[in-house]
Amino acid sequence: MKNWSPWIPYPRSWISAIFLCLILSGLVKGADKVFKIGYYLTQHLPRLDAMFGVIAILSPILFIAIIHHFLNLLLDVMLPNNDLLKLDKVQGWNPGLISWWKGLYSWIVIFLATIITIGVLDFLVIDVSSVRYLYHGSRDNLLVSIIAIIWVTVAAYLYHFEHLVKRSVIATDKSN
């Protein structure tokens, strides 16, 4: 990747963005279930409403950390001598620091990509309320494809930014 322009996301960034977009629908449905359970319980115990709101909002961090951890365990078994996996080496059944970071950063990517996509759609004078179709998995509309392309592109650039920062930190650490 030495000849790759820093302005164009690496393939790894695109893969991360596409994978996040694919699991996002499941994450939203899971958070929706937590909201429904929380709504039912808060009808009887009103003091729990804030707790279930926080759990539903932060649950993607946990789910993505677990998914990242188990995918890396699977890749370690399938590709034991792969150089790309040396940084993300995982052990045991509990997600490690790298998996929690990936969960947190993916949650930030979901939030920022959605906000930026809404801004771009608003700038392009496209009905912003149509973003909800992205999360419910409907693929019947051309508008949904446009939204998905914008969202994945923004997410790929955010993952690329993380990679560039990580590479810069490693280079600075090696020079000291």
KOLDO-201891 format. One record per residue (C-alpha): residue number from 1; residue in three letters; x, y, z. Coordinates in steps of 0.25 Angstrom, whole numbers, padded with zeros to 4 digits, always signed. Example, Ala and Ser with C-alpha at 12.3 -4.5 7.8 and 13.67 -1.06 7.14 Angstrom:
+-----+------+-------+-------+-------+
! pos ! code !     x !     y !     z !
+-----+------+-------+-------+-------+
!   1 !  Ala ! +0049 ! -0018 ! +0031 !
!   2 !  Ser ! +0055 ! -0004 ! +0029 !
+-----+------+-------+-------+-------+
***
This chain:
+-----+------+-------+-------+-------+
! pos ! code !     x !     y !     z !
+-----+------+-------+-------+-------+
!   1 !  Met ! +0000 ! +0000 ! +0000 !
!   2 !  Lys ! +0012 ! +0009 ! -0001 !
!   3 !  Asn ! +0007 ! +0015 ! -0014 !
!   4 !  Trp ! -0007 ! +0017 ! -0010 !
!   5 !  Ser ! -0012 ! +0031 ! -0009 !
!   6 !  Pro ! -0016 ! +0035 ! +0006 !
!   7 !  Trp ! -0028 ! +0042 ! +0000 !
!   8 !  Ile ! -0034 ! +0029 ! -0004 !
!   9 !  Pro ! -0039 ! +0018 ! +0006 !
!  10 !  Tyr ! -0031 ! +0005 ! +0006 !
!  11 !  Pro ! -0039 ! -0007 ! +0002 !
!  12 !  Arg ! -0039 ! -0011 ! +0017 !
!  13 !  Ser ! -0047 ! +0002 ! +0020 !
!  14 !  Trp ! -0057 ! -0002 ! +0010 !
!  15 !  Ile ! -0058 ! -0016 ! +0015 !
!  16 !  Ser ! -0060 ! -0011 ! +0029 !
!  17 !  Ala ! -0071 ! -0001 ! +0024 !
!  18 !  Ile ! -0079 ! -0011 ! +0016 !
!  19 !  Phe ! -0078 ! -0021 ! +0027 !
!  20 !  Leu ! -0083 ! -0010 ! +0037 !
!  21 !  Cys ! -0094 ! -0007 ! +0028 !
!  22 !  Leu ! -0099 ! -0021 ! +0027 !
!  23 !  Ile ! -0099 ! -0024 ! +0041 !
!  24 !  Leu ! -0105 ! -0010 ! +0044 !
!  25 !  Ser ! -0119 ! -0015 ! +0041 !
!  26 !  Gly ! -0118 ! -0026 ! +0051 !
!  27 !  Leu ! -0112 ! -0017 ! +0062 !
!  28 !  Val ! -0124 ! -0007 ! +0060 !
!  29 !  Lys ! -0134 ! -0019 ! +0061 !
!  30 !  Gly ! -0127 ! -0023 ! +0074 !
!  31 !  Ala ! -0127 ! -0009 ! +0080 !
!  32 !  Asp ! -0142 ! -0008 ! +0076 !
!  33 !  Lys ! -0145 ! -0021 ! +0084 !
!  34 !  Val ! -0137 ! -0015 ! +0096 !
!  35 !  Phe ! -0146 ! -0002 ! +0094 !
!  36 !  Lys ! -0158 ! -0011 ! +0094 !
!  37 !  Ile ! -0155 ! -0019 ! +0106 !
!  38 !  Gly ! -0150 ! -0006 ! +0113 !
!  39 !  Tyr ! -0163 ! +0001 ! +0109 !
!  40 !  Tyr ! -0171 ! -0011 ! +0115 !
!  41 !  Leu ! -0163 ! -0011 ! +0128 !
!  42 !  Thr ! -0164 ! +0004 ! +0130 !
!  43 !  Gln ! -0179 ! +0004 ! +0130 !
!  44 !  His ! -0178 ! -0004 ! +0143 !
!  45 !  Leu ! -0165 ! +0002 ! +0148 !
!  46 !  Pro ! -0163 ! +0016 ! +0143 !
!  47 !  Arg ! -0150 ! +0018 ! +0149 !
!  48 !  Leu ! -0144 ! +0008 ! +0139 !
!  49 !  Asp ! -0146 ! +0016 ! +0126 !
!  50 !  Ala ! -0133 ! +0024 ! +0126 !
!  51 !  Met ! -0125 ! +0011 ! +0128 !
!  52 !  Phe ! -0132 ! +0003 ! +0117 !
!  53 !  Gly ! -0130 ! +0015 ! +0108 !
!  54 !  Val ! -0115 ! +0016 ! +0111 !
!  55 !  Ile ! -0114 ! +0000 ! +0109 !
!  56 !  Ala ! -0121 ! +0001 ! +0095 !
!  57 !  Ile ! -0112 ! +0013 ! +0091 !
!  58 !  Leu ! -0099 ! +0006 ! +0095 !
!  59 !  Ser ! -0103 ! -0008 ! +0092 !
!  60 !  Pro ! -0096 ! -0008 ! +0078 !
!  61 !  Ile ! -0083 ! -0006 ! +0085 !
!  62 !  Leu ! -0084 ! -0019 ! +0092 !
!  63 !  Phe ! -0090 ! -0027 ! +0080 !
!  64 !  Ile ! -0079 ! -0022 ! +0070 !
!  65 !  Ala ! -0068 ! -0025 ! +0080 !
!  66 !  Ile ! -0073 ! -0039 ! +0082 !
!  67 !  Ile ! -0074 ! -0041 ! +0066 !
!  68 !  His ! -0060 ! -0035 ! +0064 !
!  69 !  His ! -0055 ! -0044 ! +0075 !
!  70 !  Phe ! -0061 ! -0057 ! +0070 !
!  71 !  Leu ! -0058 ! -0053 ! +0055 !
!  72 !  Asn ! -0043 ! -0052 ! +0059 !
!  73 !  Leu ! -0043 ! -0065 ! +0066 !
!  74 !  Leu ! -0049 ! -0071 ! +0054 !
!  75 !  Leu ! -0039 ! -0065 ! +0045 !
!  76 !  Asp ! -0027 ! -0069 ! +0054 !
!  77 !  Val ! -0032 ! -0083 ! +0052 !
!  78 !  Met ! -0034 ! -0082 ! +0037 !
!  79 !  Leu ! -0021 ! -0073 ! +0034 !
!  80 !  Pro ! -0011 ! -0076 ! +0046 !
!  81 !  Asn ! +0001 ! -0069 ! +0039 !
!  82 !  Asn ! -0006 ! -0057 ! +0034 !
!  83 !  Asp ! +0002 ! -0044 ! +0036 !
!  84 !  Leu ! -0010 ! -0035 ! +0036 !
!  85 !  Leu ! -0016 ! -0042 ! +0048 !
!  86 !  Lys ! -0004 ! -0041 ! +0057 !
!  87 !  Leu ! -0009 ! -0027 ! +0062 !
!  88 !  Asp ! -0023 ! -0032 ! +0065 !
!  89 !  Lys ! -0018 ! -0045 ! +0072 !
!  90 !  Val ! -0029 ! -0050 ! +0081 !
!  91 !  Gln ! -0029 ! -0061 ! +0092 !
!  92 !  Gly ! -0040 ! -0067 ! +0100 !
!  93 !  Trp ! -0055 ! -0065 ! +0100 !
!  94 !  Asn ! -0055 ! -0051 ! +0105 !
!  95 !  Pro ! -0053 ! -0039 ! +0096 !
!  96 !  Gly ! -0040 ! -0032 ! +0098 !
!  97 !  Leu ! -0037 ! -0017 ! +0097 !
!  98 !  Ile ! -0035 ! -0017 ! +0082 !
!  99 !  Ser ! -0049 ! -0023 ! +0081 !
! 100 !  Trp ! -0055 ! -0013 ! +0090 !
! 101 !  Trp ! -0048 ! -0002 ! +0082 !
! 102 !  Lys ! -0054 ! -0007 ! +0069 !
! 103 !  Gly ! -0068 ! -0007 ! +0076 !
! 104 !  Leu ! -0067 ! +0007 ! +0081 !
! 105 !  Tyr ! -0061 ! +0012 ! +0068 !
! 106 !  Ser ! -0071 ! +0005 ! +0060 !
! 107 !  Trp ! -0082 ! +0011 ! +0068 !
! 108 !  Ile ! -0076 ! +0025 ! +0066 !
! 109 !  Val ! -0075 ! +0022 ! +0051 !
! 110 !  Ile ! -0090 ! +0018 ! +0051 !
! 111 !  Phe ! -0094 ! +0031 ! +0058 !
! 112 !  Leu ! -0085 ! +0040 ! +0049 !
! 113 !  Ala ! -0088 ! +0033 ! +0036 !
! 114 !  Thr ! -0102 ! +0035 ! +0039 !
! 115 !  Ile ! -0101 ! +0049 ! +0043 !
! 116 !  Ile ! -0093 ! +0053 ! +0031 !
! 117 !  Thr ! -0102 ! +0045 ! +0021 !
! 118 !  Ile ! -0114 ! +0052 ! +0026 !
! 119 !  Gly ! -0106 ! +0065 ! +0024 !
! 120 !  Val ! -0102 ! +0061 ! +0010 !
! 121 !  Leu ! -0116 ! +0057 ! +0006 !
! 122 !  Asp ! -0121 ! +0070 ! +0012 !
! 123 !  Phe ! -0111 ! +0078 ! +0003 !
! 124 !  Leu ! -0116 ! +0069 ! -0009 !
! 125 !  Val ! -0130 ! +0073 ! -0005 !
! 126 !  Ile ! -0134 ! +0058 ! -0003 !
! 127 !  Asp ! -0145 ! +0055 ! +0007 !
! 128 !  Val ! -0137 ! +0052 ! +0020 !
! 129 !  Ser ! -0148 ! +0043 ! +0026 !
! 130 !  Ser ! -0144 ! +0033 ! +0015 !
! 131 !  Val ! -0131 ! +0029 ! +0023 !
! 132 !  Arg ! -0140 ! +0020 ! +0032 !
! 133 !  Tyr ! -0141 ! +0011 ! +0020 !
! 134 !  Leu ! -0127 ! +0008 ! +0021 !
! 135 !  Tyr ! -0128 ! +0002 ! +0035 !
! 136 !  His ! -0140 ! -0006 ! +0032 !
! 137 !  Gly ! -0134 ! -0014 ! +0020 !
! 138 !  Ser ! -0143 ! -0010 ! +0009 !
! 139 !  Arg ! -0136 ! -0010 ! -0004 !
! 140 !  Asp ! -0147 ! -0007 ! -0013 !
! 141 !  Asn ! -0144 ! +0007 ! -0016 !
! 142 !  Leu ! -0133 ! +0015 ! -0023 !
! 143 !  Leu ! -0133 ! +0025 ! -0012 !
! 144 !  Val ! -0129 ! +0014 ! -0002 !
! 145 !  Ser ! -0117 ! +0010 ! -0011 !
! 146 !  Ile ! -0113 ! +0025 ! -0012 !
! 147 !  Ile ! -0114 ! +0026 ! +0003 !
! 148 !  Ala ! -0106 ! +0013 ! +0005 !
! 149 !  Ile ! -0095 ! +0017 ! -0005 !
! 150 !  Ile ! -0093 ! +0031 ! +0002 !
! 151 !  Trp ! -0093 ! +0024 ! +0016 !
! 152 !  Val ! -0083 ! +0013 ! +0012 !
! 153 !  Thr ! -0074 ! +0024 ! +0006 !
! 154 !  Val ! -0074 ! +0032 ! +0018 !
! 155 !  Ala ! -0072 ! +0020 ! +0027 !
! 156 !  Ala ! -0060 ! +0016 ! +0018 !
! 157 !  Tyr ! -0054 ! +0029 ! +0020 !
! 158 !  Leu ! -0056 ! +0029 ! +0035 !
! 159 !  Tyr ! -0049 ! +0015 ! +0036 !
! 160 !  His ! -0038 ! +0020 ! +0027 !
! 161 !  Phe ! -0036 ! +0032 ! +0036 !
! 162 !  Glu ! -0034 ! +0022 ! +0048 !
! 163 !  His ! -0024 ! +0014 ! +0040 !
! 164 !  Leu ! -0016 ! +0027 ! +0036 !
! 165 !  Val ! -0016 ! +0031 ! +0051 !
! 166 !  Lys ! -0012 ! +0017 ! +0055 !
! 167 !  Arg ! -0001 ! +0017 ! +0045 !
! 168 !  Ser ! +0004 ! +0031 ! +0049 !
! 169 !  Val ! +0004 ! +0027 ! +0064 !
! 170 !  Ile ! +0012 ! +0014 ! +0061 !
! 171 !  Ala ! +0022 ! +0022 ! +0052 !
! 172 !  Thr ! +0024 ! +0033 ! +0063 !
! 173 !  Asp ! +0026 ! +0022 ! +0073 !
! 174 !  Lys ! +0036 ! +0015 ! +0065 !
! 175 !  Ser ! +0044 ! +0028 ! +0063 !
! 176 !  Asn ! +0045 ! +0030 ! +0078 !
+-----+------+-------+-------+-------+
***
